[in-house]
Amino acid sequence: MSARAPLAPEATPEGINFGHYLEVLLRRKKLIGICVLVGILLAGAYTLLAPKSYRSKAVVEVQPTGVDLSNPATSGIDKAISLDNERQVASSQAVANLAADSMGWPGSPQSLLKHVTVDNPTDTQVLEITFSGSTGLQAQQGASAFANAYLKYRQDKAVSELDAQKQALQTQIQAKQAEVEQAVQTIADPKSTRTDISNAQQTKQQDNQAIPLLENELAGKGSINTDPGAVIASPNDPNGQSSPRPKLDIVAGAFLGLIVGVGWSLVDDRLDDSLRGRDDLEETMGLPVLAAIPKVESWKNRDSIKLVSIQEPRSPAAEAYRTLRTNVMVAAARHDVKTILISSALEGEGKSTTAANLAVVLAQSGKRVVLVSADMRRPRLHEFFGLENDRGLAEILSHKMPAWEGLQESGVENLWIFTSGQVADAPAELLSSDRMIDFISERREVVDFIVIDSPPLLAVADGLELAARVDGVLYVADAEHTARGALKEARRQLEWVGARVLGAVLNSAPLHRASSYYGYLPTKTKGYDAPPQAASTNGNRRKGARQRRHAAKS
């Protein structure tokens, strides 16, 4: 046997593969569409069931209070007003109490605050008071009530503060006037001492100077501003409801559904371990896919036996097996490959079907082929050709009979079969024995190809024993059932035993446009509408017997 080359190293992802994400979204477009539809339906249900709401807005210009606006010295005082503080005042409980009284709100003033929002546009001296109500009229009344209540609250507060200041000044003036009167009496009293008269004169002089100043200050309070501002934009009458908004809500529902669908698809893609087609198989295994075998639509029962290369020779599946034959023959010519092991990670991925059909199409091309069923635990290969399995490889390796007695005709010219024989007690030991090596070597000298159907690699050790002893391995995966985790583990096992893997075969692949070129035209030609073993003539049987005896003796 020629030297074996290990599998190619695993590809290292570089950067973000946007093409992969696009492929994921296209593959799960049905899920995304369902999420978008659900989002639209939920939004539609919301627009029908949600209570209608209307909004109205009043705009209030804010002015400073407690300052003399006519005085140039205070002309910039408005810049010191905290509009954020005024926004809090406009939505306070005190203002809500005034608004509730003015509009006759049936609930508590506290509940009224849930309907109002106050905003201050950037770099402005205005407040936008918005009120939401169950009707347009209620929204308009609410916005107006809050705007007026805010202005009234500030004005009442400013007037109250100004009155308190005036009252304090009046009190000071009256006190000074009383002191002047008392000083005059002290000066006029003959009983007053010189010291008393001197003090009284000093007090009178000081108070007479202070009283005009206080009176001027009191007079100046008349120009103090108590006007907090004005409503510069009256509450508008809503010409449509603000919530729900059917068009906007449906667009938002569709957008949210799209986000959920895309997110779900990407997360599901990360968690999904299933094989994703030919490119995924090549990337995961680091192998070329030599053929993608499409589904055989007429093969409804997967447990039944169907040899499409004979029974439906013009089907896309049969054509795919012939493509596999071409690629195998090219690899064989390059690397002197004669013994080919057909294996898979787990059971049910189509390795026996692949082995049987590959052997048939190789024989149809004129190659002398021996097909060996090395699955001694669950043999199935003999069923494809309608053969008995009462004798075969197990008996040969156990020295119970010579090799030539185990050789059987397949009914296909140039193709002979060794069935597995009776289920052995220790198949792994038989397949790893020197007798198995001799068996392969003897057959290798007299035929063009030996195709061996082996047990699954991850189920038992039998397949790995053989993988290390053949010229090449064909790895079979199923597009619908094979998991990438199983592929990776099978890859590691084959690398460990140093097997040369020629390539992979993808079963149950979706049909592509190229398949329509060949046409799916199952034809029951003469000799193919009966079981394969019945199709050969007596002459072929005699010729096959002579070739079998020659192969066994060699």
Secondary structure, 3 states (H helix, E strand, C coil): CCCCCCCCCCCCCCCCCHHHHHHHHHHCHHHHHHHHHHHHHHHHHHHHHCCCEEEEEEEEEECCCCCCCCCHHHCCHHHHCCHHHHHHHHCCHHHHHHHHHHHCCCCCHHHHHHHEEEECCCCCCEEEEEEEECCHHHHHHHHHHHHHHHHHHHHHHHHHHHHHHHHHHHHHHHHHHHHHHHHHHHHHCCCCCHHHHHHHHHHHHHHHHHHHHHHHHHHHHHHCCCCCEEEEECCCCCCCCCECCHHHHHHHHHHHHHHHHHHHHHHHHHHCCECCCHHHHHHHHCCCEEEEEECCCCCCCCCCCCCHHHHCCCCHHHHHHHHHHHHHHHHHHHHCCCEEEEEECCCCCCHHHHHHHHHHHHHHCCCCEEEEECCCCCCCHHHHCCCCCCCCHHHHHCCCCCHHHHEEECCCCCEEEECCCCCCCCHHHHHCCHHHHHHHHHHHCCCCEEEEECCCCCCCCHHHHHHCCCCEEEEEEECCCCEHHHHHHHHHHHHHHCCCEEEEEEEEECCCHHHHHHCCCCCCCCCCCCCHHHHCCHHHHHHHHHHHHHHHHC
